[in-house]
Amino acid sequence: MSHDAFSSEWLKRFTDPYALLGVSVAVDGRRLLKRYRTVAKQLHPDALVDKSSEQRQFADQILPKLVNPAYQRLKQDKGRNEVLATLRFKVRRLSREQKLQPTGEKGKQLLNVPEPEIDIFYEHAVEQLCDRQYASLADFEANTRQLSELNLVYLRRKMGAPVIREKRTGLVASATVAKSPASLADPPSDGKSSSGLAYAERYIGRAQEYLKAKNTEAAIPELKDALRIDPQNSAYHCLIAQAYLLHKLPGMAKVHFKQALKLNPENVVALKYAKQLNITVTEAPRPTGKAASTAAKGDRRSLFGNLFSKGPTR
């Protein structure tokens, strides 16, 4: 065991409560509580009766000094917002000083992940790192450090996204929503109203929140409503296909991945899943000129919401 483990200086190394608990910065209260209970149970004395004295000492120190305080900071929305604000400030400072250079493999990979896959890669990486986070002191130190780096890199990749501020039309205020890059993938067809597209983006926004909580039953109807408004949007088809994969309906997923590629043969996410799912796509005429540029740019930039998955269902 490290000679300085559990000293005050050692404890000060771990300042990110999200990393300490092994959860993503997008975690909600329900998922946070579930993870906290898992860790607390793992570190409880009753679970360590047959373990070594070092492991018991590790648990006796970590649970009250790091795990419990981390949960107390994050269990309320206000606390999570304050911690996120602190982390974002740290990201801006490190970026300005050009010091945001992760040493862990996952953090390095996240720096170069294509934009449409950022959320999926990040959530999967968090799950992998937290799996053995509390198995030993060495695992805790290594994995918590990587989780902290991963959170900073993720926030760096996500910061600066444009936001549509609340606008008022007469006496009715439209909801404040993040501008969905998915809508940039496919420009509206002739006659499609901007108000209709705004409603589609609201459906997509709600679907993103449901998918963040892995509630595919609620997300899929929202995505269907968005597609009814904008059925020619390749990015929307790609998003509902991913939702169907999470819902263990690969047949429906394939249908929408095919349609996404039919509408935009250069949709990078749909191409990736088509290869993994052995989808044979009939070659469609590729968009040219301005349409090709807009579609390709949009699909590269699309975040497809907060869809968290380890990959396609085989």
N, C-alpha and C positions, 0 to 999 in steps of 0.2 A: 504494500500500500504506500502511495506517495507520502513522503515525510510531511508535506505541508497540507495534506488533505484535511478539509473541515476547519482549517484556520480561517480567521476573518479575511485575510487577503485572498485565500482560495475561494471563499464564498462570493467575494466581490467580482469574480470572473464571470459569474452567471447572472446577467442582468435582464435577459429576455425571458419573461414568464411564458410566452408561447413556446419557446424552445425548451424550457424546463419541463413543461407538461407534454411536449411532443405533439402539439396540435398546430394546425395551420393558422395563419393570421385571419382567415375568413371563417373561423370556427364560430358556431352559435352557442348559446347557453346550454342547450340539450346535449350537444356533442361534447362540449367542454366537461360537463358533469360526468358523462359516461367515461371519458378518458381519465378524469381525476379519480374516479372510483376504481378503475382498473389499476392505476398506479398505486393508490393507497392500499388496495388489497394485496398487490404484489410485494409491497414493503412492510406489510403488517407482521408483527412478531409471530403470530400463529402460522404464517406461511413460510417462516424461516427456521422452524424448529430443527430441521435436519441440515441446515446450511452451516457454512464455516463461520467462525467468530468474526472474521473480516467482513463477510457479507452481512451479518447481523449488525455490526458496527456501522457499516455503510448505510443500511436502512434506518437505523436509529438516528443518524445525523441528517440524512437527506430529507426524510419526510417532514420533520418539523421545521427545519431551517430553510429549505428551498421549495419543496413541493407544495406544502400548505400555504405559505405566503404567496406563491405564484397563483394558486387557485383563488385566493382571496382578492388578488388584484384584478383577476379577469372575470370573476363570476357575474359581475354586473356590467351592463352595457356601457355605463359611464367609465368604468375602469378600463374596459377593452379599448374604448375610444382614446383615453388618455395614453395608454401604452402605445397604441398605433401612432398617435401624434409624435410621441418621443422617438419611435423607430423611424418614422419618415424624416424627422429632423436629422437623425443620425445618418440616414441615407443621403440626404442633401449635402451634409457636411463632408462625408467621405467621398461623395462624387465630386464635389468641388475641389477637394484636395487630392483627387485621383488615387484614393486609398481603398476603394471598394474592390478588392482583389481577393476573391475567395481562394482558400487553399484546399477545401474539400472537393472531391470529384463531382458530387451532385451540384454544388454551387457553380463550379466551372461549366458544367453542362448546361445549366439553366441560363447562363449568360448567352448561349448561342442557340437555344431552342427556338424554332420558328414561332412567330407570334401566336398563330392559332392554337398552338399546343402548350402554351405556357402554363395555364391552369391545371391541365391534366398532368403534365410532367411534375409540377410542383407538389400537388396533392399525393401523387404516387410516391415521390421521393420522401415526403414527410412520413407516410405510412411505413416505408422501408426502414427509415432511420429510427423511428420510435419503437419498432418491433422488439429490439433488444436493448433499448436505451437504459433500462434499469437492471440489466442482468448482472452487472458488476461495476465497480468503480471505474475501471478502464473504459468499459462500454459507455458509461454515463458521460465521462469527460469527452470522449471522441465524438459520440453521436450528438450530444447537446451542442458542442461547438459547431458541428456541421449544420445542425438545425438552425442555429442562430445566423450563420452565414447565408443559408438558404433563404431565410425570411428576408434578410436585407436585399439579396439579389432579386427576389420575387417582387418586393416593393419597388425596387429600382426599375424593373421592367414594366411595372404597372402604373407608376406615377406619371402624371402629365396627360392622362387620357382626357379628351374634351368632354365637357359636361354641358347639357342643355339646362340652363337655369329656368326657374319657374317663370312662366309667361302668363299673362292674363288676357282673356278674350271676353270683353264685356264683364259680367259678374262672375264668370266661372274661371277658376285658376286651374291650369293643367298641371299634372304632377311633375315634380322635378325628377328627371330620369337621366341616367348616363347615356350618352349618345352611343347607340349600338353600332359598332363597326361592321356588323353583319349586313346592315342595310346598305353599306357602300359597295358591297360585292356585286350587286345587280341594280343598275339604275332603273327607275320606274319606267314602265312601258307607257305609251301614249294614252292619255286619258286617265291615268291613275292619280288620284288626288293626293296632295301632301298631307291632308288630314287623315286619309286612309293609311298612309305610311306611318304616321305618328301613332295611330292606334295599333298597327302591327308591331311597332317598336315597344309599345307598352306591354303587349302580350309577351314579346321576347324578354323584356325586363322581368316580368313576373316569373316566366319560365326559368330564367337564370337563377332567381332566388330559390325556387323549388328544387332545382338541380343542385344548388349549393348544399341543400339539406338532404340530397339524394332522394327526394320525393318525386319519383318519375310519374306516379299516377296523377299527380296534380300538374306536372310540367307538360306532359304530352298534350292534353286538351288546349293549353295555352298556345303551344306551338302549332297545333292544327288551326286555331283561329288566325294566327299570324299568316299561315300559308293560304288560308282562304282569301285574305286580303292581297297577298303578294305571292301568288303561286309560282312565279317565274324566278324566285330568289334562290339561287344555288346554295347560299350560305344557310338559309332557313332549312332547306331540305337536309343539309349536312348535319345541322344541329339536332333535328328531330330523329335522324338516323342514329346519332350517338345516344340520344335518350332511349330509343328503342333497344339499343344494345345493353344499356344499364338495366332496362326492364326485362331483359332476357327474351327478347323477341327479334332474333337475328334475321328472320325472314323479312319483317317489316323494315328493319334497318337497311337491308340490301336494296329494297325497292327505292328508298329515298337516297341512298348513296348513288345508285344508278341515275336517278333523276337529277341529282346535284351535278354529276359529271356530264349528263346530257346538256344541261343548261350552261355549264362552264367546264369544259374538259381540262382546265388548268387549276381546278380547285385542289389545293395541295393536301388538305386534310382528307377529302373524299378519295383522292388518289392513294393515299397511304392506307386507308381502311379497305379500299377495293383490292389492294394487293394482299392484305392480311386475310381478307375474307374470301379470296379467290373469286372475285366478282368479274365476270366478263362483260365489258361495256362495249356496245356497238359504237364504232367511231362516228362521232357527230361533227358537223362542220365547226371548225374552230372560229371563235369571234375574231374579227379583224379590226384594225384601226383603233379608234377611241374606245369602242366597246371592249376590245381585248385588253387594253391597258387598264380600264376601269375595273373589269372583272378580276384580273390577276392581282391588281393592287388590293382590291377589297378582300379577296380570299387570303392574301398574305397577312393582312392586318386584322382579320376577324378573330375575336377572342372566343366566340361561340359561348359566351357566358361562363359561369363557374361550374362547368361540367367535370366532375371528379370521377375518374375511372382508372382502373389498372390496365385497361386495354380492351379490345373487343372480345365478346363472348365467343368462344370457339364452338 
